[in-house]
Amino acid sequence: MKINKKGLIGLGVVVLGIGLASCTTNSPQTKTSSAALKVTASQAIATADPNKADDIASQAAIAQFMEGLYTTNAHGKIVPAIATKLVKPTNGGKTYTFTLRHNARWSNGQKVTAADFVYALQRQVNPTTKSQEVGHVAEIKNATAIMAGKKSVKALGVKALGRYRLQLTLTQKVPYFNYRLATEIYPLKRTFTEKYGNKYGTTASKTLANGPYVLTAWNGTSDTWQYTKNPYYYARQGVRIKTVKVQTVKTNSTAQNLFESNGVQVTQLTGTQVENAQRGQLKTNLTITKLNQLYFMPWNQRRTVTKNVDLRRAVSYALNRQSLVKNVLKDGSTAATSLVPTGNTTNPTTGKDFNVDTGNLYPYSPTKAKAYWKKAQASLGHQKITLQLLTNDSDVNKSVAEFIQAAIEKNLAGVTVNIKSVPLTNEISSLSNGDFDFATLSWSSDFQDPIDFLNKASVTNSVDFGKFKLPAYEAQIAQLAAGTQSTTQRYQTMQQAAKLVATEQGVTPLYQTAAAHLVSDKVGGIHFTLLRDALYRYAYWK
C-alpha cells in the first residue's frame, strides 16, 4: 500500500549500482563492521510476501531483502539490478525484453532466473492469491482478465525466453512503468514458495530473500526483527553493515529516548518532538523530508449513512487541515489541497505544480459544513447519527483521529464520532471486510504520477475499500490508464478527475506527510527522498 501507503512512513528499496564495481565504489571506503545498526519502525510487519504486502511497513521491510529487475540508487535514480541494463521498450512502448545477470542468487544459494519472475507475476494476478496489490501489475497484458477469472494465469504477458531472458508485454505504453520495475515487482522461487503455500512470508523462516539482506528473527507477530547480510548477494562487498536490528516504537517519547541513549541510531519523530529537536541539541541529527504520501479517509459506500454525499461534504468542510498540520502533527506535513501530493507532477506547459492548477479543493468552512449537514439530515431522516472512525493504534493516527472527532462534533451538531483504534493488521482486515464507517489511511506511491492517487477512489483499484463508484469518474480513470492521450491532454484529464472526486468526496484527503528522522552522527549512508525510505544496504559506520 503503500497503505499506511503506505500507515506508515515511507518505503525502502534496495539500492545498488549498475555492476559490482560501481556498488563498491559509490559508498565510502569503510570496513565492514560487525556492530549491529539499531533502528525503529512505526509499525510491525504484516507480511513478508511481496505479492500480498499492501502496507508501507511490510513493503519497507521487503525492499530491504528483495530486489527486482531494476532498483534505485542512493539518490532515487532508477538503475539496473537483476537486469543487466535499463532496456528501451519496443512495440510502441509495450514490450520489455531483459537479460538477467547470471550471478544473482537466492539466500539459499539457488540462482535467480527468468522463471522466478514469471512465477511471481502469475501468482500475483491469480485470484486465489487474493493480492491487495494487483495494481502493481495491472498494466501487464491480460492481467485484468486473469484477476477477474476470465483467463488463465498462463495468458499473462510475461514469458521466460531462456534461463536469463525475460519478456514483459503491457496492454499499452505506461510512462511510469520503470518505477514499477524498480520498486514493486519482485521474483519468487516457486519450490520454496509452494512449500509453504498460504503460509509463505508469515515468518522469517518461511521467507526467501534475493537482496542485500535476509529477514531474520521475525515470528510473524513480533514487534522486532532483523536484517542479516545475505552471503549470496552478488554485490555483498558493498553491504557494509552485517546486521540491522529493528524494533517497533509507537510513542514519540520512547523513540527520542532510545536515540538519546544510543539505543538506536535511526528513528522517526513526530509532533512536538520535531519542534523540540529543531530548537535543541538534536538539530544537527534531524532531517525532514516531504513524502509522496497522502493521508485520506475512505467512506464505506455500502452503508446508508456514509454513502450520503452531503454528509461526506459536511465532514470535509468541518476539517481545518491547516490547524491539523500546524497544531497536531507539527512535523512538516502539509494540508491536502487535492488528492495528489504537492510535488508529484507539474503542468507540462507552464511547469506549475499540479495543485497550483487545481487550487484548494478542500477548504475549511464551518458555514458550508453546517449547510451540507442540514441537507444530509433531511435526506437521511435523522437529526442525530453516530459514526465509528477506524484507525490504527500509532500515536500519530490516534492524534489525527481525535482531531477529526473533535472537529466533526464541534461543527456538526448531532453527530457523534467513536474512535476504534486497532493494530494495522486488524485495521486492514476490517477494511477488507467492509467492517467500518470511515477510516484513516495513507497511500505512498513509488512513482510520480497522479494516477496512483486518483485511482484510490476508483473501483479498479485493489485498495478501494470504500467501494465508491461514479461512472463519470471511472471513465476518466480509464482514459488516464489507456495511455492514448497526449501529455497535455492527459494532464487536463487528471485535473478534471481531481476536481470531480473532490466534489463527490469519493475519498477525503487530509494531509501530505513529511518524515522527520534522527540519524546518529556515527552513521553514514542514510538517505531519505520523496519516494524512498532509508536503504540500509548503503549504511556504514563512520
ABEGO torsion letter per residue (X at the ends): XBBXXXXEBEBBBBBBBABAAAAAAABBBBBBBABBBBBBBABBBABABAAABABAAAAAAAAAABBBABBBBAAGBBBBBABABBBBBBGGGABBBBBBBAABBBAAGBBBBAAAAAAAAAAAABAAAGBAAAAAAAABBGAAAAAAGABBAAABBBBBAEAABBBBBBABBBAAAAAAAAAABBBBBAAAAAAAEAABGABAAABBBABABBBBGBAGABABBBBBBBAABAAAAABABABBBBBBBABAAAAAAAAAAGABABBBBBEAAAAAAAABAAAAABBBBBBBBBBBBBBBAABAAAABAAAAAAAAAABBAAAAAAAAAGAGBBBBABABBBGABBBAAAGBBAAAAAEBABBBBAAAAAAAAAAAAAAAGBABBBBBBBBBABAAAAAAAAAAAAAAAAABBGBBBBBBBBBAAAAAAAAAAGBBABBBBBBBBABBBAAAAAAAABAABAABAAGBBBAAAAAAAAAAAAGABBAAAAAAAAAAAAAAAAAAGABBBABBBBBBBBBBAABBGBBBBAABBBBAAABBBX
